[in-house]
Amino acid sequence: MLLLAGCTSSGSSADAGGIGEADLNDCERTRLAAALGLADAAEVSLPLDPADEPLADIARDICALDSGTPGDTAPLDTSVRSPAEERDAALPAALVRAPSIFGPTDTPPGDDPYLDGLWIACGQGSASACNALLFESPPGSDYEAFAFSCGGRENLHCSVLLAEPGADAGLLGIEFGPDSPAPGNIAELDQWWDACGQGSARACAQLVLSAPGGSAYASFGWTCGGRTTRDCTLLVGDDGSPPALAGRSPQDPPPGDDEYLDQLWRLCGAADAPACRDLATFGAPGSDYERYALSCGWRAVRACARLFAELAAEQAAEPSA
């Protein structure tokens, strides 16, 4: 319950005028710097912005676990940092705290019937429902945090945690891992496979968009190299757009093969996340309909609701002409 305690403590710190120099030891400053994407602890600017204070609470909790004694001022030894701690330092605090806040039987928010259904199924132990919920949820929402924690259980790797082998391994139902060897059938795709396994979201997206529909290549890319999450950039970071999107535009006209799918295409191009989801569902595997949907209208292979929210926020932040 340390993370939950950290969450509740942030309010009192903010009320006292923000977290200052005397409130953080060396370990906590180093952890906080990593969470904020800074090169070293010296770059941490104090007092903290209130929006960043939950990260300081997380840093305190982790340092207390490292030392075994709350408030220990021993400097941090980054060489013994676990992969989970490295991951948590780079994630939004709300996602890191999710397992301590939610439980599998929690009632869904009730804001969206479709997402509520996925929430319930995820809570009941469906790894595929958890990952579908993560893929569709608005960023920063309770839906996203619940899915990210596999229904209030543990962060990430829902298929492993919930004993649902292959649920997120694509159409073939094959279990993959980042170290799984490439099939060896297509040399160019083998190269993208290896880069995807090594943590390139760009390479994973390239596999999704260029590999034959339903192939092991496409499945490996779709699961971020067997990491069991569909928003690959959330897990391994964004390293650029795949070549398959070069020269493409959300304004590209639909194929014209199906009136209903063409309509979904236009809506998806206009940043309608549910339309992209439906187009991916009903478009033939490997078709331009499916690929357009999976790339949120030739934009990026991301969770479309999250991507569109980010794009809208960026547009709103741009100075008016």
DOKOLTI-104512 format. One line per 2 residues: number of its first residue (from 1); their letters; for each residue x, y, z of C-alpha. Coordinates in nm, 2 decimals. Layout:
N
NUM = A = X,Y,Z; ...
//
This chain:
321
1 = ML = 0.00,0.00,0.00; 0.30,0.23,-0.02
3 = LL = 0.20,0.38,-0.35; -0.15,0.45,-0.23
5 = AG = -0.01,0.62,0.08; 0.22,0.83,-0.15
7 = CT = -0.08,0.94,-0.35; -0.27,1.07,-0.05
9 = SS = 0.03,1.25,0.08; 0.07,1.48,-0.22
11 = GS = -0.22,1.70,-0.13; -0.06,1.80,0.21
13 = SA = 0.27,1.88,0.04; 0.09,2.11,-0.21
15 = DA = -0.10,2.28,0.06; 0.22,2.36,0.24
17 = GG = 0.36,2.55,-0.06; 0.51,2.28,-0.28
19 = IG = 0.80,2.03,-0.24; 1.13,2.21,-0.18
21 = EA = 1.50,2.13,-0.14; 1.47,2.00,0.22
23 = DL = 1.19,1.76,0.13; 1.38,1.53,-0.10
25 = ND = 1.69,1.32,-0.02; 1.95,1.22,-0.29
27 = CE = 1.78,0.90,-0.38; 1.44,1.07,-0.42
29 = RT = 1.59,1.35,-0.63; 1.76,1.10,-0.86
31 = RL = 1.44,0.90,-0.90; 1.24,1.22,-0.97
33 = AA = 1.49,1.33,-1.23; 1.45,1.00,-1.42
35 = AL = 1.07,1.03,-1.40; 1.08,1.38,-1.54
37 = GL = 1.32,1.28,-1.82; 1.61,1.49,-1.69
39 = AD = 1.98,1.40,-1.73; 2.06,1.41,-1.36
41 = AA = 1.93,1.52,-1.02; 2.09,1.86,-1.05
43 = EV = 1.84,1.95,-1.31; 1.54,1.91,-1.09
45 = SL = 1.38,2.25,-1.04; 1.23,2.30,-0.69
47 = PL = 0.98,2.38,-0.56; 0.80,2.13,-0.78
49 = DP = 0.51,2.22,-1.00; 0.20,2.07,-0.82
51 = AD = 0.13,1.85,-1.12; 0.47,1.68,-1.07
53 = EP = 0.43,1.62,-0.69; 0.27,1.28,-0.73
55 = LA = 0.60,1.17,-0.90; 0.79,1.28,-0.59
57 = DI = 0.56,1.06,-0.38; 0.64,0.77,-0.61
59 = AR = 1.01,0.84,-0.58; 0.98,0.84,-0.20
61 = DI = 0.80,0.51,-0.20; 1.06,0.34,-0.43
63 = CA = 1.35,0.47,-0.23; 1.20,0.35,0.09
65 = LD = 1.16,0.01,-0.06; 1.52,0.02,-0.18
67 = SG = 1.66,0.11,0.16; 1.42,-0.08,0.38
69 = TP = 1.40,0.23,0.60; 1.17,0.52,0.51
71 = GD = 1.36,0.84,0.49; 1.70,0.68,0.44
73 = TA = 1.93,0.93,0.27; 2.17,0.68,0.12
75 = PL = 2.25,0.77,-0.25; 2.08,0.57,-0.52
77 = DT = 2.27,0.29,-0.68; 2.12,0.29,-1.03
79 = SV = 2.31,-0.03,-1.12; 2.07,-0.23,-0.91
81 = RS = 1.75,-0.07,-1.05; 1.51,-0.34,-1.16
83 = PA = 1.34,-0.33,-1.51; 1.01,-0.27,-1.34
85 = EE = 1.15,0.04,-1.16; 1.31,0.17,-1.48
87 = RD = 0.97,0.13,-1.65; 0.78,0.30,-1.37
89 = AA = 1.01,0.60,-1.36; 0.92,0.68,-1.71
91 = LP = 0.54,0.62,-1.69; 0.26,0.85,-1.57
93 = AA = 0.21,0.83,-1.20; -0.15,0.74,-1.24
95 = LV = -0.06,0.42,-1.43; 0.21,0.32,-1.18
97 = RA = -0.03,0.36,-0.89; -0.32,0.17,-1.06
99 = PS = -0.28,-0.17,-0.89; -0.30,-0.01,-0.55
101 = IF = -0.61,0.19,-0.64; -0.82,-0.05,-0.84
103 = GP = -0.95,-0.40,-0.78; -1.08,-0.67,-1.03
105 = TD = -1.44,-0.63,-0.90; -1.46,-0.25,-0.91
107 = TP = -1.76,-0.11,-1.09; -1.68,0.05,-1.43
109 = PG = -1.70,0.43,-1.46; -2.02,0.42,-1.67
111 = DD = -1.91,0.68,-1.92; -1.90,0.45,-2.23
113 = PY = -2.10,0.12,-2.26; -1.84,-0.04,-2.49
115 = LD = -1.55,0.04,-2.26; -1.76,-0.06,-1.95
117 = GL = -1.81,-0.40,-2.11; -1.43,-0.44,-2.16
119 = WI = -1.37,-0.33,-1.81; -1.59,-0.60,-1.67
121 = AC = -1.44,-0.87,-1.88; -1.09,-0.75,-1.79
123 = GQ = -1.18,-0.76,-1.42; -1.31,-1.11,-1.47
125 = GS = -0.97,-1.22,-1.60; -0.97,-1.17,-1.98
127 = AS = -0.62,-1.06,-2.09; -0.75,-0.98,-2.44
129 = AC = -1.02,-0.76,-2.29; -0.76,-0.58,-2.08
131 = NA = -0.55,-0.50,-2.38; -0.84,-0.40,-2.59
133 = LL = -0.95,-0.16,-2.32; -0.60,-0.02,-2.30
135 = FE = -0.60,0.02,-2.68; -0.93,0.21,-2.69
137 = SP = -0.92,0.41,-2.36; -0.88,0.79,-2.35
139 = PG = -0.54,0.88,-2.21; -0.54,0.96,-1.84
141 = SD = -0.88,0.79,-1.78; -0.97,0.53,-1.52
143 = YE = -1.04,0.30,-1.81; -0.67,0.32,-1.92
145 = AF = -0.53,0.28,-1.57; -0.76,-0.02,-1.50
147 = AF = -0.65,-0.19,-1.82; -0.29,-0.11,-1.77
149 = SC = -0.30,-0.28,-1.43; -0.47,-0.59,-1.58
151 = GG = -0.79,-0.51,-1.39; -0.63,-0.38,-1.07
153 = RE = -0.38,-0.67,-1.04; -0.04,-0.58,-1.17
155 = NL = 0.10,-0.35,-1.44; 0.16,-0.49,-1.79
157 = HC = 0.19,-0.85,-1.93; -0.17,-0.93,-1.88
159 = SV = -0.16,-1.25,-2.09; 0.11,-1.39,-1.86
161 = LL = -0.05,-1.27,-1.54; -0.39,-1.39,-1.63
163 = AE = -0.28,-1.73,-1.78; -0.44,-1.66,-2.12
165 = PG = -0.16,-1.78,-2.36; -0.17,-1.63,-2.70
167 = AD = -0.45,-1.38,-2.63; -0.24,-1.10,-2.76
169 = AG = -0.02,-1.29,-3.00; -0.23,-1.19,-3.30
171 = LL = -0.45,-1.40,-3.53; -0.23,-1.71,-3.51
173 = GI = -0.26,-1.76,-3.13; 0.12,-1.80,-3.11
175 = EF = 0.31,-1.70,-2.79; 0.59,-1.46,-2.87
177 = GP = 0.85,-1.29,-2.67; 1.10,-1.01,-2.75
179 = DS = 1.37,-1.27,-2.80; 1.17,-1.50,-3.03
181 = PA = 1.36,-1.57,-3.35; 1.24,-1.43,-3.68
183 = PG = 1.06,-1.68,-3.91; 1.33,-1.65,-4.18
185 = NI = 1.08,-1.64,-4.46; 1.12,-1.28,-4.58
187 = AE = 1.46,-1.11,-4.53; 1.33,-0.75,-4.51
189 = LD = 1.06,-0.85,-4.26; 1.31,-1.05,-4.06
191 = QW = 1.51,-0.73,-4.01; 1.21,-0.54,-3.89
193 = WD = 1.13,-0.83,-3.66; 1.47,-0.82,-3.49
195 = AC = 1.45,-0.44,-3.45; 1.09,-0.47,-3.30
197 = GQ = 1.21,-0.73,-3.06; 1.49,-0.50,-2.95
199 = GS = 1.24,-0.23,-2.86; 1.18,-0.02,-3.17
201 = AR = 0.81,0.09,-3.19; 0.88,0.21,-3.55
203 = AC = 0.99,-0.14,-3.65; 0.69,-0.30,-3.48
205 = AQ = 0.46,-0.06,-3.66; 0.63,-0.14,-3.99
207 = LV = 0.55,-0.51,-3.94; 0.19,-0.43,-3.87
209 = LS = 0.15,-0.23,-4.19; 0.37,-0.42,-4.43
211 = AP = 0.35,-0.79,-4.33; 0.09,-1.02,-4.48
213 = GG = -0.23,-1.01,-4.28; -0.25,-1.28,-4.02
215 = SA = 0.11,-1.37,-4.06; 0.35,-1.43,-3.77
217 = YA = 0.53,-1.11,-3.87; 0.21,-0.90,-3.84
219 = SF = 0.13,-1.07,-3.51; 0.48,-1.00,-3.37
221 = GW = 0.45,-0.63,-3.46; 0.09,-0.60,-3.33
223 = TC = 0.20,-0.73,-2.99; 0.51,-0.49,-2.97
225 = GG = 0.74,-0.78,-3.01; 0.55,-1.02,-2.78
227 = RT = 0.52,-0.76,-2.50; 0.14,-0.81,-2.48
229 = TR = 0.04,-0.44,-2.52; -0.10,-0.28,-2.83
231 = DC = 0.01,0.08,-2.76; 0.38,0.00,-2.83
233 = TL = 0.50,0.36,-2.79; 0.36,0.36,-2.44
235 = LV = 0.58,0.07,-2.35; 0.91,0.12,-2.54
237 = GD = 0.89,0.48,-2.66; 0.84,0.65,-3.00
239 = DG = 1.14,0.63,-3.23; 0.97,0.76,-3.55
241 = SP = 0.72,0.68,-3.82; 0.75,0.36,-4.02
243 = PA = 0.84,0.37,-4.39; 0.50,0.23,-4.47
245 = LA = 0.34,0.56,-4.38; 0.57,0.77,-4.60
247 = GR = 0.36,0.96,-4.86; 0.03,0.87,-4.69
249 = SP = -0.22,1.12,-4.56; -0.54,1.11,-4.35
251 = QD = -0.70,1.28,-4.65; -0.63,0.99,-4.89
253 = PP = -0.96,0.89,-5.05; -1.11,0.55,-4.95
255 = PG = -1.07,0.25,-5.18; -1.43,0.26,-5.29
257 = DD = -1.48,-0.11,-5.26; -1.75,-0.10,-4.99
259 = EY = -1.98,0.20,-4.91; -2.00,0.13,-4.54
261 = LD = -1.62,0.08,-4.50; -1.56,0.39,-4.71
263 = QL = -1.78,0.59,-4.47; -1.58,0.45,-4.17
265 = WR = -1.26,0.54,-4.35; -1.36,0.91,-4.38
267 = LC = -1.46,0.92,-4.02; -1.14,0.76,-3.91
269 = GA = -0.95,1.02,-4.12; -1.14,1.29,-3.94
271 = AD = -1.00,1.16,-3.60; -1.30,0.95,-3.50
273 = AP = -1.15,0.68,-3.28; -1.46,0.45,-3.27
275 = AC = -1.47,0.46,-3.65; -1.11,0.35,-3.67
277 = RD = -1.19,0.07,-3.43; -1.49,-0.05,-3.63
279 = LA = -1.29,-0.02,-3.96; -1.02,-0.24,-3.82
281 = TF = -1.28,-0.49,-3.71; -1.47,-0.51,-4.03
283 = GA = -1.20,-0.44,-4.29; -1.05,-0.75,-4.45
285 = PG = -0.72,-0.87,-4.29; -0.43,-0.72,-4.49
287 = SD = -0.65,-0.47,-4.68; -0.60,-0.10,-4.70
289 = YE = -0.91,-0.06,-4.49; -0.75,-0.25,-4.21
291 = RY = -0.42,-0.08,-4.24; -0.57,0.27,-4.25
293 = AL = -0.76,0.19,-3.93; -0.46,0.04,-3.75
295 = SC = -0.26,0.35,-3.83; -0.54,0.58,-3.72
297 = GW = -0.58,0.72,-4.07; -0.22,0.69,-4.19
299 = RA = -0.10,0.88,-3.88; 0.07,0.62,-3.65
301 = VR = 0.02,0.27,-3.53; -0.11,0.38,-3.19
303 = AC = -0.42,0.35,-2.97; -0.63,0.59,-3.17
305 = AR = -0.82,0.75,-2.88; -0.49,0.83,-2.71
307 = LF = -0.33,0.96,-3.03; -0.62,1.18,-3.13
309 = AE = -0.63,1.33,-2.77; -0.26,1.41,-2.80
311 = LA = -0.30,1.57,-3.14; -0.59,1.78,-3.02
313 = AE = -0.39,1.89,-2.72; -0.10,1.99,-2.94
315 = QA = -0.33,2.18,-3.17; -0.49,2.36,-2.88
317 = AE = -0.15,2.46,-2.75; -0.04,2.62,-3.08
319 = PS = -0.05,3.00,-3.09; -0.33,3.14,-3.30
321 = A = -0.23,3.31,-3.62
//
